Amino acid sequence: MTEMITFSITSLSGGMNIGPQNAATLTIVDDDSPPTALDFGDLRSWRERQCDPMHGQ
């Protein structure tokens, strides 16, 4: 899903001029890939590394 936000400046204080470009558009493109399946073997491997006495834990 793509989202767009438009910003515009309508007035400034202190006598400053805005100029010809008073608006901007921010486009956010959702290009994330869908989540992958969790392999419980990966989780077990991670836990074993966390409890490894060689790492001082």
Steps between C-alpha positions, in 0.01 A plus 500: 500500500631845410416800713539868413507806723495854363648785701446865419611830651227761494650790695821602671562750777757775500437618143664195338396394151390145422602501134350304212551152653276493807402131500673162509376143483648216703440155350544190718521179298437179691742258338554269796483133422246291689624331818660161459418187699696446820710186506510381861843348434629855453351602834655203679838578344471864617413388855797262511733785404351720776565234767846406375746521796772613257309829464484557876128458544 
